[in-house]
Amino acid sequence: MSKEIEFPVLNVRMISLEKIIANDYNPNQVATPEMKLLCHSIVEDGYTQPIVVYYDKGKDVYIVVDGFHRYRCAKEYFHLKEIPCTVIDKNIENRMASTIRHNRARGSHQIKGMSQIVSDLYRLGWNDDEIGSHLGMELDEVLRLKQITGLKEAFSNHEFSKSWDEYIGKKRG
């Protein structure tokens, strides 16, 4: 690539939430558990990434290009007055493309890598509830990820329900 790379991230500024609005084209949806995890992440780590916005001079508002859910956390959960933003100046088609690129570039977590992290956190002393709470997982997901690693000591202190014992008994009998 020979294109000059810009660094709008170096021009972060605090913008009033009253001046920020959502775009009307973002197809990204976040389920309630992931939204709670995002809020938890902000509580634990703060705002580590600015919201990307476009300034509409005619309406005197900033339109979210990326970071809509961080914006929602600020507005609906934390009731902040302003949040950190970077402003880009692109036409609507390029803003739409930018939104999708930002969404898709985040990728997804691979199961093997996630199971290794769960295993490492267990070895470092976190219990299943701590792992689930800090990573935004239900207990059954934590257990499945521990099982993938074959980490038998990870289950040594786990108390299985009576239904599990009955199920195993029926399988053997």
C-alpha positions as a Markdown table, in Angstrom:
| # | Residue | x | y | z |
|---|---|---|---|---|
| 1 | Met | 0.0 | 0.0 | 0.0 |
| 2 | Ser | 1.4 | 3.3 | -1.0 |
| 3 | Lys | -1.5 | 5.4 | 0.4 |
| 4 | Glu | -0.6 | 7.9 | 3.2 |
| 5 | Ile | -2.0 | 6.6 | 6.5 |
| 6 | Glu | -3.9 | 9.1 | 8.6 |
| 7 | Phe | -4.0 | 9.0 | 12.4 |
| 8 | Pro | -7.3 | 10.6 | 13.6 |
| 9 | Val | -6.8 | 8.7 | 16.8 |
| 10 | Leu | -4.2 | 11.3 | 17.7 |
| 11 | Asn | -7.0 | 13.9 | 17.7 |
| 12 | Val | -9.3 | 12.5 | 20.4 |
| 13 | Arg | -11.6 | 15.1 | 21.9 |
| 14 | Met | -14.4 | 15.0 | 24.4 |
| 15 | Ile | -17.7 | 15.6 | 22.7 |
| 16 | Ser | -21.0 | 16.2 | 24.5 |
| 17 | Leu | -23.4 | 13.2 | 24.3 |
| 18 | Glu | -26.2 | 15.7 | 23.5 |
| 19 | Lys | -24.4 | 16.3 | 20.2 |
| 20 | Ile | -24.0 | 12.7 | 19.2 |
| 21 | Ile | -26.6 | 10.6 | 17.3 |
| 22 | Ala | -26.6 | 7.0 | 15.9 |
| 23 | Asn | -26.2 | 6.4 | 12.2 |
| 24 | Asp | -29.2 | 4.8 | 10.5 |
| 25 | Tyr | -27.4 | 2.0 | 8.7 |
| 26 | Asn | -25.4 | 0.0 | 11.2 |
| 27 | Pro | -26.4 | -3.7 | 10.9 |
| 28 | Asn | -24.5 | -4.7 | 14.1 |
| 29 | Gln | -26.6 | -5.9 | 17.0 |
| 30 | Val | -25.3 | -6.8 | 20.4 |
| 31 | Ala | -27.2 | -9.2 | 22.6 |
| 32 | Thr | -27.8 | -8.3 | 26.3 |
| 33 | Pro | -25.0 | -10.5 | 27.7 |
| 34 | Glu | -22.5 | -8.9 | 25.4 |
| 35 | Met | -23.8 | -5.4 | 26.2 |
| 36 | Lys | -23.4 | -6.2 | 29.9 |
| 37 | Leu | -19.9 | -7.4 | 29.3 |
| 38 | Leu | -19.1 | -4.2 | 27.3 |
| 39 | Cys | -20.3 | -2.1 | 30.3 |
| 40 | His | -18.3 | -4.3 | 32.7 |
| 41 | Ser | -15.2 | -3.9 | 30.5 |
| 42 | Ile | -15.6 | -0.1 | 30.6 |
| 43 | Val | -16.0 | -0.2 | 34.4 |
| 44 | Glu | -12.9 | -2.3 | 34.7 |
| 45 | Asp | -10.7 | -0.7 | 32.0 |
| 46 | Gly | -12.3 | 2.7 | 31.2 |
| 47 | Tyr | -12.9 | 3.9 | 27.7 |
| 48 | Thr | -9.8 | 2.5 | 25.9 |
| 49 | Gln | -11.1 | 3.4 | 22.4 |
| 50 | Pro | -12.7 | 6.6 | 21.2 |
| 51 | Ile | -16.0 | 6.6 | 19.4 |
| 52 | Val | -15.5 | 7.4 | 15.7 |
| 53 | Val | -17.9 | 10.1 | 14.5 |
| 54 | Tyr | -18.6 | 12.3 | 11.5 |
| 55 | Tyr | -19.6 | 16.0 | 12.0 |
| 56 | Asp | -22.7 | 17.0 | 10.1 |
| 57 | Lys | -22.4 | 20.8 | 9.9 |
| 58 | Gly | -25.9 | 21.3 | 8.6 |
| 59 | Lys | -27.5 | 19.6 | 11.6 |
| 60 | Asp | -24.7 | 20.5 | 14.0 |
| 61 | Val | -24.5 | 16.9 | 15.3 |
| 62 | Tyr | -21.9 | 14.1 | 15.3 |
| 63 | Ile | -23.0 | 10.9 | 13.7 |
| 64 | Val | -21.5 | 7.6 | 15.1 |
| 65 | Val | -19.5 | 5.7 | 12.5 |
| 66 | Asp | -18.0 | 3.2 | 14.9 |
| 67 | Gly | -18.5 | 2.6 | 18.6 |
| 68 | Phe | -22.3 | 2.8 | 18.8 |
| 69 | His | -22.5 | 0.3 | 21.7 |
| 70 | Arg | -19.8 | 2.2 | 23.7 |
| 71 | Tyr | -21.8 | 5.3 | 23.0 |
| 72 | Arg | -24.9 | 3.5 | 24.4 |
| 73 | Cys | -23.1 | 2.5 | 27.5 |
| 74 | Ala | -22.0 | 6.1 | 28.1 |
| 75 | Lys | -25.6 | 7.4 | 27.6 |
| 76 | Glu | -27.8 | 4.7 | 29.0 |
| 77 | Tyr | -25.8 | 3.0 | 31.7 |
| 78 | Phe | -23.2 | 5.6 | 32.9 |
| 79 | His | -25.1 | 8.8 | 32.2 |
| 80 | Leu | -22.0 | 10.6 | 31.1 |
| 81 | Lys | -22.0 | 14.1 | 29.8 |
| 82 | Glu | -19.3 | 13.6 | 27.2 |
| 83 | Ile | -17.2 | 10.8 | 25.7 |
| 84 | Pro | -13.9 | 10.6 | 23.8 |
| 85 | Cys | -14.3 | 10.8 | 20.0 |
| 86 | Thr | -12.3 | 11.0 | 16.9 |
| 87 | Val | -13.8 | 12.8 | 13.9 |
| 88 | Ile | -13.5 | 11.6 | 10.3 |
| 89 | Asp | -14.6 | 13.5 | 7.3 |
| 90 | Lys | -16.0 | 11.1 | 4.7 |
| 91 | Asn | -19.1 | 11.0 | 2.5 |
| 92 | Ile | -22.0 | 8.7 | 3.4 |
| 93 | Glu | -20.9 | 5.8 | 1.3 |
| 94 | Asn | -17.4 | 5.8 | 2.8 |
| 95 | Arg | -18.8 | 6.1 | 6.3 |
| 96 | Met | -21.0 | 3.1 | 5.6 |
| 97 | Ala | -18.1 | 1.1 | 4.4 |
| 98 | Ser | -16.0 | 2.2 | 7.4 |
| 99 | Thr | -18.7 | 1.1 | 9.8 |
| 100 | Ile | -18.8 | -2.4 | 8.2 |
| 101 | Arg | -15.0 | -2.6 | 8.1 |
| 102 | His | -14.7 | -1.7 | 11.8 |
| 103 | Asn | -17.4 | -4.3 | 12.7 |
| 104 | Arg | -15.9 | -7.1 | 10.6 |
| 105 | Ala | -12.3 | -6.4 | 11.5 |
| 106 | Arg | -12.9 | -7.2 | 15.1 |
| 107 | Gly | -13.1 | -10.9 | 14.2 |
| 108 | Ser | -14.3 | -13.5 | 16.6 |
| 109 | His | -12.6 | -15.6 | 19.3 |
| 110 | Gln | -11.5 | -19.0 | 18.4 |
| 111 | Ile | -12.6 | -21.8 | 20.8 |
| 112 | Lys | -9.2 | -23.3 | 21.2 |
| 113 | Gly | -7.6 | -20.0 | 22.2 |
| 114 | Met | -10.5 | -19.1 | 24.5 |
| 115 | Ser | -10.3 | -22.6 | 26.2 |
| 116 | Gln | -6.6 | -22.0 | 26.8 |
| 117 | Ile | -7.3 | -18.6 | 28.4 |
| 118 | Val | -9.9 | -20.2 | 30.7 |
| 119 | Ser | -7.4 | -22.9 | 31.6 |
| 120 | Asp | -4.7 | -20.3 | 32.3 |
| 121 | Leu | -7.0 | -18.2 | 34.5 |
| 122 | Tyr | -8.0 | -21.3 | 36.4 |
| 123 | Arg | -4.3 | -22.2 | 37.0 |
| 124 | Leu | -3.7 | -18.6 | 38.1 |
| 125 | Gly | -6.3 | -19.1 | 40.9 |
| 126 | Trp | -9.6 | -17.8 | 39.5 |
| 127 | Asn | -12.6 | -19.9 | 40.2 |
| 128 | Asp | -15.4 | -20.7 | 37.6 |
| 129 | Asp | -17.5 | -17.8 | 38.9 |
| 130 | Glu | -14.7 | -15.3 | 38.6 |
| 131 | Ile | -13.8 | -16.5 | 35.1 |
| 132 | Gly | -17.5 | -16.3 | 34.0 |
| 133 | Ser | -18.0 | -12.9 | 35.6 |
| 134 | His | -14.9 | -11.2 | 34.1 |
| 135 | Leu | -15.1 | -12.8 | 30.7 |
| 136 | Gly | -18.9 | -12.5 | 30.3 |
| 137 | Met | -19.6 | -16.2 | 30.2 |
| 138 | Glu | -22.3 | -18.5 | 31.7 |
| 139 | Leu | -21.0 | -21.3 | 34.0 |
| 140 | Asp | -21.8 | -23.9 | 31.3 |
| 141 | Glu | -19.6 | -22.1 | 28.8 |
| 142 | Val | -16.7 | -21.9 | 31.3 |
| 143 | Leu | -17.1 | -25.7 | 31.9 |
| 144 | Arg | -17.2 | -26.5 | 28.2 |
| 145 | Leu | -14.0 | -24.5 | 27.6 |
| 146 | Lys | -12.2 | -26.1 | 30.5 |
| 147 | Gln | -13.3 | -29.5 | 29.1 |
| 148 | Ile | -11.8 | -28.8 | 25.7 |
| 149 | Thr | -8.3 | -28.3 | 27.2 |
| 150 | Gly | -8.6 | -31.8 | 28.9 |
| 151 | Leu | -7.6 | -30.1 | 32.1 |
| 152 | Lys | -8.8 | -32.7 | 34.6 |
| 153 | Glu | -7.6 | -30.7 | 37.6 |
| 154 | Ala | -10.0 | -28.0 | 36.5 |
| 155 | Phe | -12.9 | -30.3 | 37.4 |
| 156 | Ser | -11.4 | -31.7 | 40.6 |
| 157 | Asn | -13.4 | -29.3 | 42.9 |
| 158 | His | -16.5 | -29.1 | 40.7 |
| 159 | Glu | -19.7 | -30.3 | 42.2 |
| 160 | Phe | -21.9 | -32.0 | 39.6 |
| 161 | Ser | -25.7 | -32.0 | 40.0 |
| 162 | Lys | -27.7 | -35.1 | 41.0 |
| 163 | Ser | -29.1 | -35.3 | 37.5 |
| 164 | Trp | -25.5 | -35.7 | 36.2 |
| 165 | Asp | -24.9 | -38.6 | 38.5 |
| 166 | Glu | -28.2 | -40.2 | 37.5 |
| 167 | Tyr | -27.4 | -39.7 | 33.8 |
| 168 | Ile | -24.0 | -41.4 | 34.2 |
| 169 | Gly | -25.6 | -44.2 | 36.2 |
| 170 | Lys | -28.2 | -44.8 | 33.4 |
| 171 | Lys | -25.4 | -44.8 | 30.7 |
| 172 | Arg | -23.4 | -47.4 | 32.7 |
| 173 | Gly | -26.5 | -49.6 | 33.6 |
